[in-house]
Amino acid sequence: MQLGVRGTAVTAKQAIGLVIFDCDGVLVDSEPLSLACLTAGLNRIGVPIDLETVRSRFAGTSMTSIMGHIIRDYSVTPPDGFVEEVKAETLATFDRELKAMRGVAEAIRTLDRPICVASSSDPVRLRHSLTLTGLWPLFSGNVFSSAQVERGKPFPDLFLFAANRMGFAPDACLVVEDSVPGVTAALAAGMRVAGFTGGGHWGHDPSGADLVQAGAVTIFSDFTNFSTVIVD
């Protein structure tokens, strides 16, 4: 038994049968790059927002959700083509700078159970990122996007969809997440969550205190120690 959010007891109902990885900020160190592109784009259309605010509010959420927040909270309606423009700029930046998380490929290869990806990114960006970093073949096509469900994170739809497609009950799943919306979604799906703080965007608080507060049952920052994270 472990202690989760607010010290409540979290009891595993089943052994961990499936490990579900978020992509951005977990498998690939993309968040500093994508958040910078998004911030620059929002500034161009008149949204008075800085990088830290974008990180704290929007990391781990889909562009559809982000645009809804911008319209509601800043009274700015993004022009036609804005999302596509930011996505194109982000992919171009990835081509120049994107890297896989240190040790993640080796950690995945040593896992003795099924794995998949469940990400807020659209399918094009997911394939691009994972192919560019050499990780795509490790998942055998088991890569799921929020574009495949009605509601993205922090709602549980994506994680439930991924578990169902992989043939596992929610309480047999461990989710690896780096964002509060992702942790919230996984808990709402009835899954256990390991919080990862090894991405470049975690320099502000490597303790992962906000992930723990959201409900992650363990925090780690180095995939060389990943075998200790999966405890049935």
N, C-alpha and C positions, 0 to 999 in steps of 0.2 A: 504494500500500500504506500502511496506517495501523497504529498500534500500539494494541492493545486491552488487555484485562485482563492484568496482570503482564508487560506488554511483549511479548506474543506477537503475531506478525504476523497481520493480518486482510486477506485478499485477496478482492476482489470477484469472484465467479464470473460475474455477469451485471450489466448495467446495471440501475439501479433502475427497475422498471416500476410498482410499486405502493407508495404511502405509507400505512401503517397508523397511525392516531392512537389512543392511549389517550384517554379523555375527561376524567375527573376529574383536575385538576391539570395538564392539558395544554391541552385546548380550553376548559374552564371552570375558574374559580378557586374550586372547590368544596371542596377538601380542608380548609381551616381551618374551614369551616362544618360539614361532615359529621363530621369527627373530633371537633369539640367536642360535637356532638349525641350521638355514640356514647359519648364519655367520660362525659358526664352520665348517660346511660342506664345504663351499666355501674356507675357509682357508686351509682345508685339501687337496684340489685339486690345490692349488697354486694361488688362487685369493687374491691379497693384498687389503682386504677390511675390514673395522671395522663395529661394530654394528650400530653406528649412521648413517653411510653412507648407510648401508642396510635398516635401518628404513626410511630414507628420500627418498631413491630412489625406494624401492620395496614394502613398506607397501601398502596393498590394491590391489596388482597386482597378476596375476596368475603365477604359476611356469613356464608355457610355455613362457610367456613374460619375466620373469626374466632370464631364460636360454638364450633367444635370446640376452638380454643385456650383459650377461657375455661373450658370444662368440664374440659379436661385439666390446664391449668396453675394454675387458681385454685380448682378443685373447686366451682364455682358453676354450677348448671344454670339457664339463663335461663328464666323462667316463660313459659307459653303466651302468645303475642301480643307478646312482647318485641320481636322483630325488626320486626314490622309497626308497632309503636308508634314505634320509633326511625326507621324509614323515613318515617312520616308526619310526625314532627317535623322531619326533615331536609328534606323537600319543602316544608314550610311555611316553613322558614328560607330555602330557596332562593327562594321567591316574594318574600321581602322583600329579599334581599341578593345573590343570585347574579349574577355578571357573566362575560362571555366574557373570555378572555385578551386583553390589549391586542395589536392587530394581527393576531390569528389569522384573522379572516374575510378580510381583505385578502390575507394570505399564501395561504390556500386558493384564493381566486379566481384567483390568478396561477399556480397549479401547472399544469404541462403534461402531467400523467399522472394515472391513476386514483387515487382515494383511498377509504378506508373508516375506520370506527371499530371498535375491538375493546376492550371495557371489562369490568371486573369487576362493574360496576353491573347491576342487573336492568333489563329492557326498559322498565318504566314510568318508572323514574328517568332512564334514558337519554333517552327521548323528551321527558320533562318538562324536563330540563336543556337539551337542545339546542334545543328549541322556545322555551323561555323566553328564551334568549340569541340567537335568530335564526339559529342554525347548522344546524338540522335540514335545511333545503332544500339546503344545500351538498353533502350527502352522498348525495342521490338515493335514500334508503332503504337505503344500504349501511352499516348499523349493526348490529354483532354483539355479543352479550352472553354472559358466562360461563354464563348459564342455558341456553345452547344446546349446551353441551359437558359431558362427564362431570367433568372436572377444571379448575378455574380456575387462574389464575396462582399460583405460579411454574411450573406445568406448561405445556407448549407447546400444549396442545389448542386453545385459543381462537385463537391466531395462525394455526395450521395450518388451522383451520376457515375463518377469514376469507380467507386466501390461496386456498384451494381454491374457495370460493364466488365469489371475484373472478377466478379463472382464472389465477393466477400461481404459479410455483414459489417456494419459500421463499427461495432465494438471490437472487431478483429483488425482494425486499421490504425496505423501510426502515421500522422501527418507531420511533415517537416516544413516549417513556416518561418518567415522572417518578419511578418507584419501583423499588427493587431487585427485588421480585418480578416486576415487568413486564419489566425488563431480562433477568432470569434466564430468564423464559419465552420471550422473543424469541430469545435465543441458543440455547436448547434446541430451538427450531423451525428453527434454521439461518438466521436473519435478522440483518441489521445493525441496530444500535440507535443512535439519537441521544437523548441525555439532556437533558431540558428542566428548567431550574431557575428559571423565572420565576414560579411559583405562590407564593401567600402563605405556604404551609407550608415554603418553602425559605429563609426568613429566617435559619435557624440555620446554614446552610452553603451559600451560593450557588455554591461551587466545584463542587459535584456530585461530590465525591471518592468517595462510596460508590457512585454510579452508574458511575464510571470503574472502580472496583475490581470491580464486578459484571460489567463487560464492555462498557459503552457506548463506541463508538469516537469520539464527539465530544460536547461539551456546549455548549448554548446557552441563553440566558435571555431572548431577545427575538425575537419572530416577525418583526420588521422585517428581521432578518438571515437569515430562513429559507432564502432562495434559495442561500445559501452552504453550508447544511447538506447539501443534496442534491447530492452529487458522485458521479457514476457511476464 
